[in-house]
Amino acid sequence: MEFPKYLLGDNSDYPSAVFVIHTVFPRFIINLENDEVEWLEDFDSQDQEELESETENFIREASAFYDREIERYEDD
């Protein structure tokens, strides 16, 4: 099965949080309530350096995905 690059998630244990799941490398889940990122990969030191420089882009893309999805829900 092929997944989209981003998925939305929520959980009643965290009622004010909205999660965006990034399904391709590097996989992560971001909580948009506080921008906390949980990486689902193990990284070596070389990957870690690249990740630190790209994290801001990942957060920006995840936020843009969320905004687009909400707009689509509101348009319906």
Secondary structure, DSSP 8 states (H G I E B T S, - for coil): ----SEEEE--TTSTT--EEEE-SSS-EEEETTTTEEEE-S---HHHHHHHHHHHHHHHHHHHHHHHHHHHHHHH-
